[in-house]
Amino acid sequence: MALEFPQIDPIIFSIGPLSVRWYGLMYLIGFAFAMWFANRQAAKPNSGWTKEEVSDLLFYGMLGVILGGRIGYVLFYQFSYFIENPLYLFRIDQGGMSFHGGVLGVIAAELIFSKTRKKSLFKVADFVAPLVPVGLLAGRIGNFINGELWGRTTDVPWGMIFPTGGPLARHPSQLYEAFFEGLVLFLLLMWFIKKPRPAGSVSGLFLVGYGVFRFGIEYFREPDAHLGLFAEFISMGQILSLPMIIGGIGLLIWAYKQPTKKA
């Protein structure tokens, strides 16, 4: 017995040649939440942030997500194809975004913002980290609605048959990621920032939390067909998550060795 994939039209509605898709809406939800939550945090007494700074930071961050996510996907997952067809980098109509690439893009955006606004990079990173998980949650739900990035075959009672995944039941790994990388990580960060923390510790916890959750869920997610498993036991997603875990642990250790620097 397996659950049938709910047939959800990926297009919400169309007006002439313009179509509004669930996946695009999920991106908008993620950015809208980030804007609301960032302004809410900035409005707190002595936050050190203005609405103008928040607006500029989110703009830089949005560019970082889009550019980093696309470049990361091409380099991490389609490098050989990119070498043969360099213009593939600009074929965004064919899809393809990498979260790990998006993280690198956001870090670059944070560096630029912190330099131009003369703010501490770690203060900026700690401000941004709690804005991310809800966007991840929304994005993974968008993946589920699209019937993409499904999991490995399974015989668990909640296994699901996806239209593009063949006749066998598979883990709905998109929902696993939405729950752990989105909801659980967000609640963990919300608990963590209730008290003043050393600068860099919030972003360090985010890196560790996401890296650990993603690394574990990759065991349930179907590896990319053209890449498979490296050495037959580790996926590209796990390889890219390891530096996040190691870097996050290092950042936490560094932050707590300097307890006078508060985020």
N, C-alpha and C positions, 0 to 999 in steps of 0.2 A: 504494500500500500504506500502511496506517495501523494503528496499534495499537488494539486494542479496550479500552475502559475496563473495568477489573476490576470485576465486579459485587460490591460489598461492601455488605452490609446496614448502613445507618447506625446501626441499633439493635443493640447487642451482645446484650442480653437484656432481657426484661420480666418483672416480677413484679406481676401485677394491673394496675392503671392506671399503675404506675411503670415507665418505660423508661430504660435506661442507654444513652446514645448515644456513639459514638466521639468526636464533636466535644467533648462535655462532658468525656469522659475526657482528651482532649488538654489542655484547660484545667487539669484537676487535675494532670496530669503537669508542666505548666509551673510551677504554683504549688508543687508538691512539690519540684521541682528547686530553685526559688528559695529555699525554706526550708532545704533541705539545704546548698546552697552558701553561703548567707548565714551560717548557723551555723558552717560550716567556716571561713569567713574570720574570723568574730568570735572563734573559739577560738584563733587565732594569737596569739603573745605580743605584747603592746603594740598590739593592734588598735584599742583605744579603743572597742570595742563590747561590750555585754553581751547575753545571750540575751533578756532582757526587752526591750531596745531593738530587737533584731532582730524579735521577735514583733510589737511595736507598729508598726514600720516596714512590715512585710509586710501587716499589717491595713490600714493607711492606703493602702498601695500597691494592694492588691486593690480597695478602694473606688474609688480613682482610676482604675484600669483599667476597671472596670465602668461607673461613672457617666460618666467622660470618654469612653470608647469609644462608649457609646450616644448621649450628647448630641452628640458630634462627628459621628457618622454622620448623625443627623437634621439637623444644621445644615449639614454639608458636602455631603451627598448627597441629602437629601430636604427641603430647606428650603421649597420652594414647597408641597409636600404638607403639611408641618408647619404652615404658615401657615393652610391651609384646615382642617386637622384637628389642633389642638394636642395632643389626647390621644394622638396617634400616638407621642409621645415615650415613653409608658409601655407601648406595645404591644410589649414585648420578646418576646412569643410569635411575632411576625412576623419576628424576627431583625433583624440589622443592627448591626454594630459597626465602628468606625473606629480603626485603629491610631494615626493622628495625633491623634485625639481622646483616645485612651488615654494618649498621651505627655503631652498637656496636663493630663490628670487626675492622672497620676503626679507631674508637676512641682508641681501644686497640693498634693498629698499631702506631697511632700518639703518644701515651704515650711512647711506646718503643723507637720510633725514637727520640722524644724530649729528653729522658733521655740519650740515647747513643750519641747524637750529641750536647747535652747541649744547646738546643734551647728552647725558651718559647713554652709551649704547645699551648697557644692561637695563637701565631704567626704561628705555624705549621697548626693548625686547620683552621685559616683564609686563609692560602695559599691553602689548600685542597678544601675548600667549593665550590669555583666557578668551580672546575673541575668536579663536580658530575652531575649537571643537564643534560648535553648533553648525558652522559651515560644513564641516566634515560629515556631520550627521545628515544634513540636508542633501549633500552631494551623494552619499551612499544610498539614500532613499531614491534619488534620481537614477542611479545605476540600476537599482532593483526594478523600478518602473520600466526602464529601457530593456530589461531582461539581459543585462550584460554583466561581465565580471563575476559570473556565478562560480560556485564552489566545486570541489571534487565530488565524485560519486560517493553515495552513502546509502545505508539501509536504516538510518535513524527515522523515527516516526514523522519528524517534520521535514524530511527530505522532500525536495520539490523538483518537478519536471519542468525545465525551462524550454521554451520554444526553439531556441538555438543551441541547446545543450544536449541534444540527442534524446533517446528514449529512457535513459536511466535517471533515477532520482539523484539530486545533487544538494549539497549544503547551500542554503541561502546565505552565503558568506557576506553578501552586501549588507544584510541586516545585522550580522555579527559585528561587522565593522561600524555600522551606524550606532550600535549600542555601546560598544567598548571604546572606540576611538572618538565617538561623539559624546553621548550622554555621560558615561562613566568618567571619562577624562575631564569633561566640563565640571561635573560635581566635585571631582578630586581637586581641581584647581580652585573652585569656589571655596571649598573648605580650607585650602592652603592659604589663600590671600585674606582670610578673615583677620589674621594677625600680621603685624609688620614682619617682613622677611628680609634677609640680606639680599642686596641687589644681585641679580643673576639667578637667584634660586627658583623663581617662578618659571622662567624660561627653561632652566635646567630640568625641573620636574616635568614640564611639558614634553621635552625631548625624550626623557626616559619613559614617561607614560605612553606616549604614542609609539615609540620604538618597540617597547615590550608588547603592547597590544597588537601591533601590526605583525611583529615577528611571529607571535603565537597563532594569529588568525590565518597567516599564510599557509599553515599546515592543513587548513580546510578549504583554501581558495585554489581554484584550478590554475596551475602555472601557465604563463603565456605560451601558446602552442609553438611559436617559432624559437622560443628560448628554452622551454622545459626547465628541468632542475639541473643546477650545476653540481657536478660530482654525484648526481642522482639523489641528493638529499637537501639541497638548499636552493631557494628561489631567488630571483633578482630582488623582489620586494624585501626579503630577509637580509640579503647582502647590503641593500641600501639602508636598512633599519639599524644595522649594527653600529655604524658610526654615530647615529643619533643617540643610541643608548650609551655608548662609551663617552661621547662628548657631553651628554647630559649629566652623567655621573661625575665627570671631571668638573663641570661647571658648578654642580651642587657642592662638591668638596671645596672648590675655590671660594665660592660664595660664603660658606660657613666658616672659612678661615678669616673672613673679613666682616665680622658681625656688626661693625659700626656703620657699614654702608647699607642703608635701608632702601628697599625698593619703593 
